[in-house]
Amino acid sequence: MRTPDRSHCNDQLRFDVRCEWGLPGIRLVGVSADVLIIVDVLSFSTCVDVAVSRGARVFPYKWKDETAREYATQVGAELAVQRGQTGRFSLSPASMRSAVAGTRIVLPSPNGSELTTESEELGRIVIAGCFRNCQAVAAFAAAQGGAIAVIPSGERWPDGTLRPAVEDLAAAGAIIANLAGALSLEASAAVAVWNAARNGIGNFVASCVSGQELIERDFEEDIRIACEVNVSATVPVLRERAYIRVGTQEPGGVAALMGRLTGAQ
């Protein structure tokens, strides 16, 4: 039997804006992109936005083990604990509201942090995107020029494999909806999910599997924070291993930031 030629299968590379899931997505559509946007709504990207908006630096770390504590000591940062454990910071966005300018946080995450680490190794511009900063992130990414890869993180099944998470796809769509250029079919599909969900985004996220898991654990406030759309003009950009603030101090907030960046293109 003749083996089919699959060299053409990654057709997203023909498009200005691409969208693909998780680590495979980075390796397929991110390697040739100029900007990678990591989307992990519940809750890595949302935590990063909340903390960085307050002037904190967030160091992603992909393992939740003793090496994370060693890494925190190495970079002079406070280690975030698991959600629900005793500690000042965790993967709960609500906990990040206590961050202040100069705070340094190591944030372990098997999804967003791992994808950030993988993206950093490509030497590209890496941004953390979510509902809160979708417009500002899109404007900043577009101003850099070149191809943009939006990577919804997804969650994990019990066996460790990727579980596509609809909240991440919707947030990816919220970002992509603010981007110009040719969209891949996958990017267009993300926009369609966003358009279907946008008028009731709180109920949408609360009703998905990840949202239900948080509600069962009494973290409804984290869902509310995650579903605040375009409340942040912060663009968390990865520099020297940490996400730092770009755009927060723009007079006039998101609208002014978008006008300045798009006018510079």
C-alpha positions as a printed Julia matrix, in Angstrom:
265×3 Matrix{Float64}:
   0.0    0.0    0.0
   1.32   3.42  -0.96
   2.11   5.75   1.95
   0.38   9.12   1.51
   2.52  12.22   1.27
   1.79  14.29   4.37
   4.43  16.98   3.83
   1.67  19.47   3.03
  -0.47  18.72   6.12
   0.65  21.7    8.18
  -1.04  24.21   5.9
  -1.39  26.77   8.7
   2.11  27.98   7.94
   0.67  29.75   4.89
  -1.34  32.1    7.1
  -0.52  35.25   9.06
  -2.47  34.1   12.12
  -2.43  30.47  13.26
  -3.98  28.59  16.15
  -3.09  25.15  17.45
  -3.23  23.26  20.75
  -0.51  22.86  23.36
   3.03  21.63  22.9
   2.3   20.03  19.51
   0.87  23.36  18.41
   4.06  25.21  19.32
   6.12  22.66  17.42
   3.83  22.76  14.38
   2.8   26.39  13.96
   4.98  28.25  16.46
   8.44  27.4   15.2
   8.13  29.7   12.2
   6.02  32.39  13.9
   7.42  35.72  15.06
   5.08  36.05  18.04
   3.6   33.29  20.22
   0.62  33.97  22.47
   0.07  31.46  25.27
  -3.58  31.17  26.37
  -4.37  29.34  29.61
  -7.49  31.01  31.02
  -8.0   28.82  34.12
  -5.68  29.94  35.27
  -2.03  30.57  34.29
  -2.51  33.41  31.79
  -5.1   35.11  33.98
  -2.79  34.89  37.0
   0.04  36.38  34.98
  -2.1   39.3   33.83
  -3.38  40.1   37.32
   0.09  39.95  38.89
   2.01  41.7   36.13
  -0.62  44.46  35.96
   0.37  45.28  39.52
   4.07  45.5   38.68
   5.1   41.97  39.64
   7.45  39.73  37.69
   6.2   36.19  37.1
   8.69  33.41  36.47
   7.01  30.38  34.83
   8.16  26.97  35.99
   6.79  23.78  34.54
   7.28  21.42  37.5
   5.5   21.41  40.85
   8.22  19.68  42.84
  11.2   20.47  45.04
  13.13  21.88  42.09
  10.55  24.69  41.95
  11.54  25.79  45.44
  15.2   25.7   44.45
  14.44  27.75  41.35
  12.55  30.34  43.4
  15.56  30.72  45.66
  17.84  31.03  42.63
  15.84  33.9   41.11
  14.99  35.56  44.43
  11.26  35.0   44.11
   8.34  33.71  46.16
   7.08  30.28  45.14
   3.36  30.07  44.4
   1.65  27.1   46.05
  -1.08  24.93  44.59
  -4.56  26.43  44.58
  -6.16  25.95  47.99
  -2.91  25.44  49.88
  -1.64  27.86  52.51
   0.47  30.56  50.9
   0.31  34.11  49.6
   0.25  33.24  45.9
  -1.14  30.31  43.94
  -2.7   29.47  40.57
  -5.77  31.29  41.86
  -6.07  34.68  40.1
  -7.67  36.09  43.25
  -4.43  35.43  45.15
  -2.46  37.52  42.64
  -4.36  40.66  43.62
  -2.04  40.97  46.62
   1.0   41.41  44.35
   2.66  44.83  44.35
   5.35  46.5   42.26
   8.61  44.61  42.66
   7.02  41.31  43.72
   8.77  38.3   42.17
   6.73  35.11  41.83
   7.61  31.65  40.56
   4.41  30.16  39.14
   4.5   26.41  38.47
   1.96  25.18  35.93
   1.85  21.97  33.87
   0.15  23.86  31.04
   0.91  27.57  30.65
   4.36  27.46  32.24
   5.42  24.45  30.22
   4.27  26.07  26.99
   6.07  29.28  27.93
   9.3   27.37  28.52
   8.98  25.6   25.18
   8.26  28.89  23.38
  11.14  30.69  25.05
  13.57  28.17  23.6
  12.5   29.23  20.09
  13.79  32.74  20.7
  10.51  34.37  19.68
   8.38  37.07  21.34
   6.23  35.26  23.92
   3.08  36.83  25.4
   0.51  35.6   27.96
  -3.03  36.26  26.72
  -6.48  35.86  28.25
  -9.94  37.43  28.17
  -8.8   40.29  30.42
  -6.17  41.61  28.01
  -7.27  40.18  24.65
  -7.44  43.53  22.82
  -4.17  44.89  24.2
  -2.33  41.63  23.48
  -3.62  41.56  19.9
  -2.58  45.18  19.3
   0.9   44.61  20.68
   1.39  41.37  18.73
   0.24  42.98  15.49
   2.64  45.89  16.0
   5.6   43.48  16.06
   4.94  42.43  12.46
   5.24  38.93  11.07
   3.32  35.74  11.72
   1.41  35.19  14.96
   0.74  31.8   16.57
  -1.99  31.69  19.22
  -1.63  28.6   21.4
  -4.59  27.52  23.56
  -3.05  25.45  26.34
  -5.82  23.01  27.16
  -5.82  20.86  30.28
  -4.69  17.31  31.05
  -6.56  14.04  31.15
  -5.71  11.73  34.1
  -3.17   9.92  31.89
  -1.34  13.2   31.23
  -2.45  13.66  27.63
  -3.86  16.94  26.32
  -7.52  17.7   26.98
  -8.74  20.53  24.73
 -10.37  23.19  26.93
 -13.14  25.23  25.35
 -12.44  28.26  27.56
  -8.92  28.48  26.12
 -10.26  28.2   22.58
 -12.74  31.01  23.24
 -10.03  33.25  24.68
  -7.77  32.47  21.73
 -10.66  33.55  19.52
 -11.11  36.76  21.5
  -7.5   37.65  20.74
  -7.61  36.55  17.1
 -10.79  38.56  16.49
  -8.68  41.69  17.02
  -5.97  40.66  14.54
  -5.78  41.54  10.86
  -4.27  39.37   8.14
  -5.08  35.97   6.73
  -6.47  33.55   9.33
  -6.02  29.81   9.17
  -9.19  27.74   9.36
  -8.26  26.79  12.91
  -7.87  30.46  13.86
 -11.23  31.25  12.26
 -12.83  28.4   14.23
 -11.52  29.92  17.48
 -13.11  33.25  16.53
 -16.4   31.45  15.87
 -16.31  29.95  19.38
 -15.63  33.4   20.83
 -18.49  34.98  18.89
 -20.85  32.27  20.12
 -19.8   32.73  23.75
 -19.0   36.43  24.12
 -22.44  37.67  25.19
 -22.56  35.21  28.06
 -18.91  34.5   28.7
 -19.33  34.11  32.46
 -21.94  31.37  32.12
 -19.98  29.8   29.26
 -16.82  29.39  31.32
 -18.7   28.42  34.48
 -20.47  25.67  32.55
 -17.38  24.09  30.96
 -15.53  21.21  32.57
 -12.72  23.37  33.96
 -15.21  25.89  35.35
 -17.28  23.19  37.02
 -14.15  21.8   38.64
 -13.35  25.2   40.15
 -16.92  25.74  41.33
 -16.87  22.38  43.1
 -13.73  23.57  44.91
 -15.29  26.93  45.86
 -13.21  29.03  43.47
 -16.06  30.88  41.75
 -14.2   34.17  42.23
 -11.4   32.91  39.98
 -13.93  32.35  37.2
 -15.31  35.85  37.64
 -11.83  37.39  37.42
 -10.95  35.28  34.38
 -14.12  36.37  32.55
 -13.54  40.12  32.85
 -13.08  41.01  29.18
 -10.75  43.85  28.14
 -10.3   45.25  31.63
  -6.5   45.18  31.33
  -4.16  47.17  29.11
  -1.24  45.07  30.28
   0.69  42.95  27.81
   2.76  40.38  29.75
   5.88  39.77  27.66
   8.51  37.17  28.53
  11.92  38.74  29.07
  14.86  37.16  30.88
  12.75  34.18  32.01
   9.97  36.3   33.53
   6.74  37.88  32.33
   6.94  41.63  32.78
   4.51  44.48  32.23
   4.11  46.26  28.92
   1.33  48.76  28.26
  -0.25  49.17  31.68
   0.72  52.83  32.07
  -0.59  53.87  28.66
  -2.83  56.92  29.27
  -6.4   56.07  28.3
  -6.02  52.31  28.86
  -6.7   49.65  26.23
  -8.16  51.97  23.58
  -5.19  54.34  23.71
  -2.72  51.46  23.64
  -4.38  49.97  20.58
  -4.44  53.31  18.81
  -0.77  53.96  19.49
   0.41  50.49  18.48
  -1.71  50.11  15.38
  -0.8   53.62  14.29
   2.86  52.67  14.45
   2.47  49.84  11.95
